């Protein structure tokens, strides 16, 4: 069976590297090229792991200067995502998505700008042309996040980001892929196009239902649940 071990373990590898590297608050991490070599990861996988740590407040990044370990924030739980993730099953994770993402799609249909719709379309097309699962998952992430951005509501974007961070810890670590990449008939392609069409036509109810059906379909394919 074909398994994306780098995709599953990349975040944990990066955390372990930081923990074992004698880095202190404010220290700069190695450049991305050095990290990909040291961790045996693809650059896009590394960047996704870095995105998660940045959202968790573990690191911060400065364009032109690098990536730095953040100061400890003693007034907040240090790793609530890990705490929540430890209490969730993949099925519960997908139920959470089912509660939140259709509502986000509805808001996107109401508020999306022309640029936002174009970005959703570009992400959908990128997923359909992806040569492997790693690339597909990058574009799939982009598709769902651009829908959140299309709501023009920063709180909904923040909620989506946290949901996605937990999902990476809980759900994708259990996924086993049997092929190198998605087939041309992969069901998500048509499902994405239906969501896009609903948002583009400003049909909020249709967008909500299309996203609901998509998440149910994904849950059934990955975990045998509906």
Residue pairs with C-beta under 8 A, 6 or more apart in sequence:
1 176
1 177
1 178
2 176
2 177
2 178
2 179
2 180
3 176
3 177
4 133
4 134
4 175
4 177
6 40
6 41
6 42
6 45
6 134
7 45
7 133
7 134
7 137
7 172
8 172
8 173
8 175
9 173
10 39
10 41
10 45
10 46
10 48
10 49
11 48
11 49
11 52
11 53
11 168
11 169
13 39
13 40
13 41
13 49
14 35
14 39
14 41
14 46
14 49
14 50
14 53
15 53
15 58
17 35
17 38
17 39
18 29
18 58
18 69
23 29
23 69
24 69
25 69
25 70
25 71
25 72
26 68
26 69
26 71
27 68
27 69
28 65
28 66
28 67
28 68
28 69
29 35
29 59
29 66
29 67
29 68
29 69
30 38
31 66
32 43
32 46
32 47
33 43
35 41
35 46
36 42
36 43
36 46
39 46
41 49
42 134
44 134
44 135
44 138
45 134
48 138
48 141
48 168
50 59
50 61
50 67
52 81
52 165
52 168
53 59
54 60
54 61
55 161
55 162
55 165
56 79
56 81
56 165
57 70
57 73
57 76
58 69
58 70
59 67
59 68
59 69
59 70
60 67
60 68
60 70
61 67
61 68
62 68
72 78
77 83
81 162
81 165
81 166
81 169
82 169
84 166
85 166
85 169
85 170
88 96
88 166
88 170
89 170
90 170
90 171
90 174
90 222
90 223
91 219
91 223
91 225
93 166
93 167
93 170
93 171
94 171
94 215
94 218
94 219
94 222
94 223
94 225
96 163
96 166
97 163
97 167
97 215
98 212
98 215
98 216
98 219
100 159
100 160
100 163
101 144
101 147
101 160
101 163
101 211
101 215
102 207
102 208
102 209
102 211
102 212
102 215
103 208
104 147
104 148
104 151
104 156
104 160
104 211
105 147
105 195
105 198
105 199
105 207
105 208
105 210
105 211
106 204
106 205
106 207
106 208
107 151
107 153
107 156
107 204
108 116
108 120
108 147
108 148
108 150
108 151
108 199
108 207
109 198
109 199
109 201
109 202
109 203
109 204
109 206
109 207
109 208
110 202
110 204
111 150
111 151
111 152
111 153
112 120
112 150
112 151
112 152
112 199
112 200
113 150
113 152
116 146
116 149
116 150
116 152
117 150
117 196
117 199
117 200
119 146
119 149
119 150
120 143
120 146
120 147
120 150
120 196
120 199
121 196
121 200
123 139
123 140
123 142
123 143
123 146
124 139
124 143
124 189
124 192
124 193
124 196
126 135
126 138
126 139
126 142
127 136
127 139
127 140
127 143
127 182
127 188
127 189
127 192
128 189
128 192
130 136
130 138
130 139
130 181
130 182
131 181
132 180
132 181
133 177
133 179
133 180
133 181
133 182
135 181
136 181
136 182
137 172
140 188
141 164
143 192
144 160
144 164
145 157
145 160
145 161
145 164
147 195
147 199
147 211
148 156
148 157
148 159
148 160
148 161
149 157
150 199
151 157
171 222
171 223
174 223
175 222
182 188
182 189
187 217
187 221
188 214
188 217
188 218
191 210
191 213
191 214
191 217
192 214
194 210
194 213
194 214
195 207
195 210
195 211
195 214
197 210
198 206
198 207
198 209
198 210
199 207
216 226
219 225
219 226
220 226
